[in-house]
Amino acid sequence: MPISISRSFRDISLSFSRHPVTNDIFILKNEDAIKKSVVNLVRTRIGERFFNNLLGTSVDNSLFELNQIEVSTILDEEIKTVLSNFEPRIIVKDVMVESMEDSHELNIKISYDIVGLPFPLQNIEFLLQPTRI
């Protein structure tokens, strides 16, 4: 399969903040745009987006599960699937979900390559905490 080369990737910032000089909405570029998209896909609940009931994961719903080891394995596969289906700008290398049993938190680590741009392996790590205890 030939390697495709892209010039750049751009997304708008979902905070809708304005640039102080141009007064336009901030633009996220390349790895920042993709990183934000990956986190948004993982945090989206299944059925939350209109007209696409398949997009999303059950990560937020799994924060209070009792068998955290089994849940972590299932979430690994869910995250890999949603990213490979809905984020064509990346190739997922590794996903690891660690559960903190006492605090009902999930630590998610994702490693991926950006398609078409000469960036090194990208790593994202974020912690999901329940909002109510």
C-alpha positions as CSV (number, residue, x, y, z in Angstrom):
1,M,0.0,0.0,0.0
2,P,1.6,3.3,-1.0
3,I,2.0,5.9,1.7
4,S,-0.2,9.0,1.1
5,I,1.3,12.4,1.9
6,S,-0.9,15.1,3.3
7,R,-0.1,18.8,3.6
8,S,-1.8,19.5,6.9
9,F,-4.9,18.9,8.9
10,R,-7.1,21.6,10.4
11,D,-10.1,21.6,12.7
12,I,-12.0,24.4,14.4
13,S,-11.6,24.7,18.2
14,L,-14.8,23.6,19.9
15,S,-14.3,26.2,22.6
16,F,-15.2,28.8,19.9
17,S,-12.7,31.2,21.3
18,R,-11.8,34.1,19.1
19,H,-8.3,35.1,17.9
20,P,-7.4,38.5,19.4
21,V,-6.1,40.0,16.2
22,T,-8.2,38.4,13.4
23,N,-11.4,37.9,15.4
24,D,-11.8,34.5,13.8
25,I,-12.4,31.2,15.6
26,F,-9.2,29.5,16.7
27,I,-7.9,26.8,14.3
28,L,-6.3,23.6,15.6
29,K,-3.6,22.3,13.3
30,N,-2.1,18.9,12.6
31,E,-1.3,16.9,15.7
32,D,-3.4,19.2,18.0
33,A,-6.4,18.9,15.8
34,I,-6.1,15.1,15.7
35,K,-5.4,14.8,19.4
36,K,-8.6,16.7,20.2
37,S,-10.6,14.6,17.8
38,V,-9.3,11.4,19.3
39,V,-10.3,12.5,22.8
40,N,-13.7,13.6,21.6
41,L,-14.3,10.2,19.9
42,V,-13.4,8.3,23.1
43,R,-15.5,10.6,25.3
44,T,-18.6,10.4,23.1
45,R,-21.2,8.0,24.4
46,I,-22.8,5.5,22.0
47,G,-25.9,7.0,20.5
48,E,-25.0,10.6,21.6
49,R,-24.4,11.9,18.0
50,F,-27.5,12.4,15.9
51,F,-27.8,10.2,12.7
52,N,-24.9,8.0,13.8
53,N,-25.8,5.5,16.5
54,L,-22.6,3.5,16.1
55,L,-20.2,6.3,16.9
56,G,-18.9,6.4,20.5
57,T,-17.7,4.2,23.4
58,S,-19.1,3.1,26.7
59,V,-16.1,4.6,28.6
60,D,-18.1,7.1,30.6
61,N,-20.7,4.4,31.5
62,S,-18.0,2.1,32.8
63,L,-16.6,4.2,35.6
64,F,-18.7,2.5,38.3
65,E,-18.3,-1.1,37.1
66,L,-17.3,-3.7,39.7
67,N,-15.1,-6.0,37.6
68,Q,-12.7,-3.4,36.4
69,I,-10.2,-5.8,34.8
70,E,-12.8,-7.3,32.4
71,V,-14.1,-3.8,31.7
72,S,-10.6,-2.6,30.8
73,T,-10.2,-5.3,28.2
74,I,-13.6,-4.5,26.6
75,L,-12.8,-0.8,26.5
76,D,-9.5,-1.4,24.9
77,E,-11.2,-3.0,21.9
78,E,-14.0,-0.4,21.8
79,I,-11.5,2.4,21.7
80,K,-9.5,0.7,18.9
81,T,-12.7,0.1,16.9
82,V,-14.1,3.6,17.2
83,L,-10.8,5.2,16.3
84,S,-10.1,3.0,13.3
85,N,-13.7,3.5,12.0
86,F,-14.1,7.2,12.6
87,E,-10.6,8.8,12.6
88,P,-9.0,8.1,9.2
89,R,-6.1,10.4,9.9
90,I,-4.4,8.0,12.3
91,I,-3.2,4.4,12.6
92,V,-3.7,3.2,16.1
93,K,-0.7,1.4,17.5
94,D,-1.7,0.7,21.1
95,V,-4.6,1.4,23.6
96,M,-4.3,0.7,27.3
97,V,-7.1,1.3,29.8
98,E,-6.0,1.0,33.5
99,S,-8.6,1.0,36.2
100,M,-8.2,2.4,39.7
101,E,-10.5,0.2,41.6
102,D,-10.7,2.3,44.8
103,S,-11.4,5.6,43.1
104,H,-13.5,4.4,40.1
105,E,-11.2,6.2,37.7
106,L,-9.9,5.1,34.3
107,N,-6.5,6.1,33.0
108,I,-6.5,5.8,29.2
109,K,-3.3,5.7,27.1
110,I,-3.5,5.8,23.3
111,S,-0.5,5.6,20.9
112,Y,-0.9,6.3,17.2
113,D,0.8,7.4,14.0
114,I,-0.5,10.3,11.9
115,V,-1.2,9.3,8.3
116,G,0.8,11.2,5.7
117,L,2.7,13.5,8.0
118,P,6.3,12.9,9.3
119,F,5.4,13.2,13.0
120,P,6.8,10.8,15.6
121,L,4.6,8.3,17.4
122,Q,1.9,10.4,19.2
123,N,0.8,9.5,22.8
124,I,-2.2,10.7,24.6
125,E,-2.9,10.0,28.2
126,F,-6.0,11.2,30.1
127,L,-7.8,10.3,33.3
128,L,-11.5,9.9,33.5
129,Q,-13.1,10.5,36.9
130,P,-16.7,10.1,37.9
131,T,-18.5,13.4,38.5
132,R,-20.6,11.9,41.3
133,I,-19.6,9.5,44.0
